[in-house]
Amino acid sequence: MSKIKVAVLFGGMSTEHSVSVVSGTSVLQKLKKEKYEVIPIYVSKEGEWYYYTKPVCEITVLPIEEEITEIQKIENVFDVLKQVDVIFPVLHGLYGEDGTIQGMLEMLKKPYVGCHVFASNVCMDKAYAKVIFEKANIPQAPYLYFRKRSGNYYSVGEDFTEELVNSKQMQEKVTKKLGYPVFIKPANSGSSVGIKKAHNSEELIQFIDYAAQYDTKILVEQNIEGREVECAVLGNGEAKASCVGEILPAEEFYTFDAKYKNAQSRTMIPADLPEKTAKEIQEYATKAFRAVDGSGLSRVDFFVEKKTGKVILNEINTMPGFTRN
């Protein structure tokens, strides 16, 4: 029986390039070589495509931020992709997890692992994902949405009307609706890249400017005092939720360094939660997955509020990291 020919894509042009390298090499190491003919393909930060020439049987999981060196330039990417049976795009962030690669593979009529174009795109954009989750009546943290355009900031209302705002007006809006501390997030980013926690109005403006380096759309979310938990959802059509895991970050929150560089961070599986709470998380996870028309796999992140036990959706990752944490 012939092997299934699988192309594993990793690296990519996003700020999560180094995380994708870890994830990609992890997948390459774990794929069953007796079942699959594996073709490792590395995408550089500049968008160049290469074969990863290290023998598949010798591939190990690379540490975070280690560079790929054993590569050979691919002259015709489309020809290579057309010759495989299935593509596993282990790409995180923009230009990989946001529907761009998925759209290209749809045009090539090639099957691939993970969510399709719409789910990939909308889940990458936290601002628009929130609109869908609101419609699905899934609890979320209160938030404000700002947009930067031509050097100015605009406050975006619930009906998507925009109001030009200065720093003082942004501070007033956040103080009135959310209070402090708050989290500032670029709408299109992952792996906690660009995210900061502001404890006062001065930090708020500083961190909004910081987030705007990564995206023109910025979310400001109310801080949730709670436990960070996660639940995988797998399947097509009839999606099923995994057991719930709890994230135990070694820092104040799950920063990039806490996720990938601090060995003290860990995940407890299963999470030590009441059965009723775990079931509620699983139900919300599958509901959120269906709301965005998810397929294949996703990881859905939640908070469990400490004082009330309320389950609050954080976000969906349509191509979660295959890393140690």
Kinemage of the C-alpha trace (Angstrom):
@kinemage 1
@onewidth
@group {chain A} dominant
@subgroup {mainchain}
@vectorlist {calphas} color= white
{ca met a 1} P 0.000 0.000 0.000
{ca ser a 2} L 1.452 3.350 -1.062
{ca lys a 3} L 2.087 6.017 1.536
{ca ile a 4} L 0.074 9.246 1.746
{ca lys a 5} L 2.248 12.115 0.557
{ca val a 6} L 2.021 14.982 3.092
{ca ala a 7} L 3.609 18.409 2.722
{ca val a 8} L 4.167 20.086 6.095
{ca leu a 9} L 4.442 23.879 5.808
{ca phe a 10} L 6.066 25.837 8.638
{ca gly a 11} L 7.826 29.137 9.351
{ca gly a 12} L 6.016 31.894 7.471
{ca met a 13} L 6.069 35.688 7.327
{ca ser a 14} L 4.184 36.518 10.522
{ca thr a 15} L 5.479 37.634 13.911
{ca glu a 16} L 4.860 34.029 14.990
{ca his a 17} L 7.482 32.644 12.605
{ca ser a 18} L 9.668 31.182 15.348
{ca val a 19} L 6.680 29.530 17.055
{ca ser a 20} L 5.686 27.941 13.753
{ca val a 21} L 9.196 26.499 13.401
{ca val a 22} L 8.804 24.788 16.779
{ca ser a 23} L 5.305 23.565 15.879
{ca gly a 24} L 6.355 22.414 12.426
{ca thr a 25} L 9.350 20.418 13.597
{ca ser a 26} L 7.184 18.894 16.327
{ca val a 27} L 4.639 17.720 13.735
{ca leu a 28} L 7.422 16.441 11.469
{ca gln a 29} L 8.867 14.425 14.326
{ca lys a 30} L 5.515 12.925 15.348
{ca leu a 31} L 4.033 11.966 11.946
{ca lys a 32} L 4.091 8.201 11.413
{ca lys a 33} L 6.753 7.574 8.799
{ca glu a 34} L 5.384 4.102 8.016
{ca lys a 35} L 2.086 5.713 6.923
{ca tyr a 36} L 3.147 9.044 5.428
{ca glu a 37} L 5.733 10.207 2.937
{ca val a 38} L 6.590 13.514 4.575
{ca ile a 39} L 7.805 16.561 2.637
{ca pro a 40} L 8.993 19.339 4.976
{ca ile a 41} L 8.619 22.813 3.469
{ca tyr a 42} L 10.019 25.868 5.227
{ca val a 43} L 8.679 29.358 4.451
{ca ser a 44} L 11.147 32.111 5.362
{ca lys a 45} L 10.279 35.406 7.033
{ca glu a 46} L 10.614 37.008 3.599
{ca gly a 47} L 8.113 34.577 2.045
{ca glu a 48} L 10.604 32.390 0.177
{ca trp a 49} L 9.779 28.662 0.043
{ca tyr a 50} L 12.401 25.970 0.664
{ca tyr a 51} L 12.670 22.246 1.176
{ca tyr a 52} L 13.882 21.470 4.692
{ca thr a 53} L 16.602 19.027 3.669
{ca lys a 54} L 17.376 17.414 6.996
{ca pro a 55} L 16.433 13.711 6.782
{ca val a 56} L 12.901 13.327 8.151
{ca cys a 57} L 13.945 10.495 10.472
{ca glu a 58} L 16.519 12.824 12.081
{ca ile a 59} L 14.261 15.853 12.621
{ca thr a 60} L 13.928 16.987 16.227
{ca val a 61} L 11.840 19.765 17.758
{ca leu a 62} L 13.833 22.968 17.447
{ca pro a 63} L 14.070 25.397 20.390
{ca ile a 64} L 12.214 28.685 20.109
{ca glu a 65} L 13.949 31.245 17.862
{ca glu a 66} L 16.497 28.771 16.457
{ca glu a 67} L 17.095 29.396 12.764
{ca ile a 68} L 16.501 26.830 10.035
{ca thr a 69} L 19.693 26.333 8.028
{ca glu a 70} L 19.410 23.069 6.065
{ca ile a 71} L 17.307 24.335 3.172
{ca gln a 72} L 17.055 24.160 -0.610
{ca lys a 73} L 15.152 26.748 -2.659
{ca ile a 74} L 11.907 25.588 -4.301
{ca glu a 75} L 11.715 26.986 -7.815
{ca asn a 76} L 8.033 26.249 -8.503
{ca val a 77} L 5.906 26.052 -5.364
{ca phe a 78} L 2.674 25.221 -7.182
{ca asp a 79} L 4.219 22.238 -8.968
{ca val a 80} L 5.419 20.828 -5.651
{ca leu a 81} L 2.051 21.286 -3.931
{ca lys a 82} L 0.172 19.739 -6.841
{ca gln a 83} L 2.202 16.539 -6.479
{ca val a 84} L 1.244 15.848 -2.849
{ca asp a 85} L -1.930 14.263 -1.477
{ca val a 86} L -2.545 16.625 1.436
{ca ile a 87} L -1.017 19.761 2.958
{ca phe a 88} L -0.561 20.392 6.671
{ca pro a 89} L -0.106 24.180 7.034
{ca val a 90} L 1.496 24.449 10.476
{ca leu a 91} L 1.616 28.217 10.106
{ca his a 92} L 0.636 30.679 12.821
{ca gly a 93} L -0.555 34.249 12.438
{ca leu a 94} L -0.871 36.365 9.311
{ca tyr a 95} L -0.145 34.868 5.887
{ca gly a 96} L -0.812 31.353 7.138
{ca glu a 97} L -3.465 31.024 9.811
{ca asp a 98} L -5.621 33.867 8.480
{ca gly a 99} L -7.128 32.195 5.421
{ca thr a 100} L -4.489 33.272 2.887
{ca ile a 101} L -2.767 29.884 2.530
{ca gln a 102} L -6.124 28.149 2.833
{ca gly a 103} L -7.484 30.199 -0.078
{ca met a 104} L -4.479 29.314 -2.220
{ca leu a 105} L -4.933 25.599 -1.469
{ca glu a 106} L -8.622 25.850 -2.306
{ca met a 107} L -7.663 27.305 -5.701
{ca leu a 108} L -5.258 24.389 -6.211
{ca lys a 109} L -8.058 21.976 -5.194
{ca lys a 110} L -5.762 20.370 -2.640
{ca pro a 111} L -7.051 18.968 0.670
{ca tyr a 112} L -5.440 20.428 3.768
{ca val a 113} L -5.515 20.110 7.540
{ca gly a 114} L -7.462 22.617 9.618
{ca cys a 115} L -10.156 25.230 9.243
{ca his a 116} L -11.209 26.585 5.879
{ca val a 117} L -10.910 30.154 4.606
{ca phe a 118} L -13.722 31.876 6.492
{ca ala a 119} L -13.078 30.374 9.927
{ca ser a 120} L -9.324 30.899 9.589
{ca asn a 121} L -9.779 34.521 8.593
{ca val a 122} L -12.406 35.577 11.125
{ca cys a 123} L -10.708 33.844 14.071
{ca met a 124} L -7.435 35.570 13.211
{ca asp a 125} L -9.201 38.915 13.529
{ca lys a 126} L -10.230 39.175 17.188
{ca ala a 127} L -12.407 42.237 16.587
{ca tyr a 128} L -14.673 40.522 14.064
{ca ala a 129} L -14.645 37.183 15.875
{ca lys a 130} L -16.154 38.984 18.868
{ca val a 131} L -19.113 40.107 16.753
{ca ile a 132} L -19.899 36.500 15.851
{ca phe a 133} L -19.485 35.266 19.420
{ca glu a 134} L -21.776 38.037 20.657
{ca lys a 135} L -24.408 36.912 18.154
{ca ala a 136} L -23.979 33.340 19.462
{ca asn a 137} L -24.548 34.586 23.050
{ca ile a 138} L -21.200 33.304 24.274
{ca pro a 139} L -19.921 35.290 27.307
{ca gln a 140} L -16.855 37.442 26.600
{ca ala a 141} L -14.874 40.090 28.448
{ca pro a 142} L -16.200 43.655 27.963
{ca tyr a 143} L -14.046 45.504 25.436
{ca leu a 144} L -13.473 48.608 23.350
{ca tyr a 145} L -12.261 48.649 19.777
{ca phe a 146} L -9.978 51.322 18.300
{ca arg a 147} L -8.653 51.727 14.788
{ca lys a 148} L -5.549 53.667 13.699
{ca arg a 149} L -5.634 55.387 10.327
{ca ser a 150} L -3.350 58.087 8.894
{ca gly a 151} L -1.745 58.637 12.291
{ca asn a 152} L -5.071 59.161 14.080
{ca tyr a 153} L -7.096 56.908 16.351
{ca tyr a 154} L -10.803 56.231 15.932
{ca ser a 155} L -13.159 54.643 18.419
{ca val a 156} L -15.320 52.025 16.678
{ca gly a 157} L -18.832 51.668 18.093
{ca glu a 158} L -21.021 48.589 18.290
{ca asp a 159} L -22.709 49.662 15.037
{ca phe a 160} L -19.231 50.211 13.479
{ca thr a 161} L -19.561 53.995 13.370
{ca glu a 162} L -16.192 55.654 13.904
{ca glu a 163} L -15.363 58.619 16.114
{ca leu a 164} L -12.041 60.455 15.953
{ca val a 165} L -10.475 60.387 19.445
{ca asn a 166} L -7.376 61.798 21.103
{ca ser a 167} L -5.427 60.217 23.951
{ca lys a 168} L -7.524 61.841 26.678
{ca gln a 169} L -10.765 60.681 25.083
{ca met a 170} L -9.460 57.116 24.790
{ca gln a 171} L -8.501 57.203 28.460
{ca glu a 172} L -11.966 58.476 29.417
{ca lys a 173} L -13.725 55.773 27.397
{ca val a 174} L -11.632 52.996 28.930
{ca thr a 175} L -12.007 54.342 32.465
{ca lys a 176} L -15.784 54.653 32.097
{ca lys a 177} L -16.495 51.266 30.505
{ca leu a 178} L -13.678 48.960 31.612
{ca gly a 179} L -11.638 50.372 34.477
{ca tyr a 180} L -8.119 49.107 35.154
{ca pro a 181} L -6.208 46.951 34.589
{ca val a 182} L -6.964 46.198 30.939
{ca phe a 183} L -5.346 44.129 28.219
{ca ile a 184} L -4.374 45.794 24.947
{ca lys a 185} L -4.219 43.476 21.942
{ca pro a 186} L -3.541 43.867 18.225
{ca ala a 187} L -6.632 42.392 16.555
{ca asn a 188} L -4.583 40.265 14.144
{ca ser a 189} L -1.865 38.658 16.198
{ca gly a 190} L -1.254 35.511 18.195
{ca ser a 191} L 1.170 33.863 20.617
{ca ser a 192} L 0.672 36.956 22.830
{ca val a 193} L 2.755 39.043 20.402
{ca gly a 194} L 1.967 42.750 20.856
{ca ile a 195} L -0.171 42.190 23.962
{ca lys a 196} L 0.347 44.317 27.079
{ca lys a 197} L -1.435 44.745 30.389
{ca ala a 198} L -2.089 48.381 31.304
{ca his a 199} L -2.580 49.250 34.969
{ca asn a 200} L -3.306 52.964 34.481
{ca ser a 201} L -4.198 55.585 31.860
{ca glu a 202} L -0.563 56.445 31.084
{ca glu a 203} L 0.274 52.822 30.296
{ca leu a 204} L -2.923 52.579 28.267
{ca ile a 205} L -1.766 55.089 25.643
{ca gln a 206} L 1.774 53.718 25.643
{ca phe a 207} L 0.561 50.165 25.047
{ca ile a 208} L -2.050 51.143 22.442
{ca asp a 209} L 0.783 52.751 20.465
{ca tyr a 210} L 2.800 49.559 20.965
{ca ala a 211} L -0.047 47.321 19.732
{ca ala a 212} L -0.517 49.588 16.711
{ca gln a 213} L 2.948 48.507 15.523
{ca tyr a 214} L 1.422 45.089 14.824
{ca asp a 215} L -2.039 45.985 13.515
{ca thr a 216} L -4.187 49.022 12.783
{ca lys a 217} L -7.059 47.474 14.776
{ca ile a 218} L -6.603 47.388 18.550
{ca leu a 219} L -8.759 45.781 21.223
{ca val a 220} L -8.822 46.951 24.823
{ca glu a 221} L -10.331 44.265 27.064
{ca gln a 222} L -11.366 44.311 30.685
{ca asn a 223} L -9.083 42.264 32.903
{ca ile a 224} L -10.650 38.995 34.056
{ca glu a 225} L -9.477 37.703 37.421
{ca gly a 226} L -9.668 34.041 36.664
{ca arg a 227} L -8.060 30.784 35.710
{ca glu a 228} L -6.927 30.319 32.108
{ca val a 229} L -8.265 27.127 30.561
{ca glu a 230} L -8.398 25.639 27.090
{ca cys a 231} L -10.344 23.027 25.191
{ca ala a 232} L -9.583 21.417 21.839
{ca val a 233} L -12.364 20.884 19.307
{ca leu a 234} L -11.912 18.265 16.596
{ca gly a 235} L -14.026 17.128 13.689
{ca asn a 236} L -15.962 18.105 10.617
{ca gly a 237} L -19.675 18.726 10.965
{ca glu a 238} L -20.108 16.826 14.205
{ca ala a 239} L -17.387 18.488 16.255
{ca lys a 240} L -16.273 17.020 19.549
{ca ala a 241} L -14.572 18.742 22.465
{ca ser a 242} L -11.588 17.329 24.327
{ca cys a 243} L -11.158 17.378 28.074
{ca val a 244} L -10.296 20.774 29.538
{ca gly a 245} L -6.730 21.794 30.377
{ca glu a 246} L -5.578 24.609 32.643
{ca ile a 247} L -2.722 26.950 31.813
{ca leu a 248} L -0.437 27.751 34.739
{ca pro a 249} L 1.748 30.650 33.539
{ca ala a 250} L 4.981 31.451 35.321
{ca glu a 251} L 4.370 35.196 34.879
{ca glu a 252} L 1.542 37.662 35.591
{ca phe a 253} L -0.171 36.528 32.396
{ca tyr a 254} L 0.612 34.175 29.529
{ca thr a 255} L 3.158 36.339 27.683
{ca phe a 256} L 5.268 35.179 24.741
{ca asp a 257} L 8.182 34.487 27.091
{ca ala a 258} L 5.955 32.672 29.586
{ca lys a 259} L 4.618 30.473 26.784
{ca tyr a 260} L 7.815 29.576 25.024
{ca lys a 261} L 10.840 30.461 27.133
{ca asn a 262} L 9.907 29.922 30.780
{ca ala a 263} L 10.107 26.262 31.758
{ca gln a 264} L 8.063 27.011 34.895
{ca ser a 265} L 4.910 27.539 32.809
{ca arg a 266} L 2.887 24.376 32.438
{ca thr a 267} L -0.497 22.970 31.481
{ca met a 268} L -2.546 20.729 33.763
{ca ile a 269} L -4.633 18.100 31.928
{ca pro a 270} L -7.333 17.567 32.936
{ca ala a 271} L -7.971 20.840 34.745
{ca asp a 272} L -9.089 20.586 38.355
{ca leu a 273} L -12.595 21.944 37.762
{ca pro a 274} L -16.095 20.970 38.839
{ca glu a 275} L -17.672 18.600 36.322
{ca lys a 276} L -20.437 21.115 35.597
{ca thr a 277} L -17.893 23.846 34.745
{ca ala a 278} L -15.844 21.546 32.519
{ca lys a 279} L -18.973 20.516 30.634
{ca glu a 280} L -19.993 24.161 30.176
{ca ile a 281} L -16.557 24.952 28.730
{ca gln a 282} L -16.850 22.042 26.294
{ca glu a 283} L -20.327 23.161 25.210
{ca tyr a 284} L -19.205 26.756 24.645
{ca ala a 285} L -16.099 25.520 22.791
{ca thr a 286} L -18.110 23.483 20.282
{ca lys a 287} L -20.676 26.290 19.968
{ca ala a 288} L -17.949 28.830 19.177
{ca phe a 289} L -16.364 26.386 16.707
{ca arg a 290} L -19.665 25.926 14.891
{ca ala a 291} L -20.421 29.662 14.994
{ca val a 292} L -17.354 30.383 12.862
{ca asp a 293} L -17.951 27.316 10.664
{ca gly a 294} L -14.814 25.631 11.987
{ca ser a 295} L -13.474 22.350 10.661
{ca gly a 296} L -10.648 19.953 11.400
{ca leu a 297} L -9.219 21.279 14.626
{ca ser a 298} L -9.030 24.303 16.882
{ca arg a 299} L -8.103 25.242 20.421
{ca val a 300} L -10.615 27.403 22.259
{ca asp a 301} L -9.336 29.493 25.171
{ca phe a 302} L -11.421 30.563 28.176
{ca phe a 303} L -11.252 32.169 31.582
{ca val a 304} L -13.054 30.813 34.621
{ca glu a 305} L -13.740 33.838 36.828
{ca lys a 306} L -12.410 33.251 40.338
{ca lys a 307} L -15.166 34.963 42.312
{ca thr a 308} L -18.167 33.714 40.362
{ca gly a 309} L -17.011 30.603 38.488
{ca lys a 310} L -18.396 32.178 35.286
{ca val a 311} L -16.971 30.807 32.026
{ca ile a 312} L -15.757 33.559 29.661
{ca leu a 313} L -14.509 32.981 26.111
{ca asn a 314} L -11.124 34.456 25.248
{ca glu a 315} L -10.456 33.370 21.635
{ca ile a 316} L -10.194 30.530 19.121
{ca asn a 317} L -6.890 29.394 17.613
{ca thr a 318} L -7.551 27.623 14.316
{ca met a 319} L -3.989 26.277 14.087
{ca pro a 320} L -2.823 25.953 17.692
{ca gly a 321} L 0.832 25.631 18.571
{ca phe a 322} L 2.318 22.153 18.694
{ca thr a 323} L 4.830 23.153 21.322
{ca arg a 324} L 5.925 21.923 24.723
{ca asn a 325} L 3.497 24.261 26.537
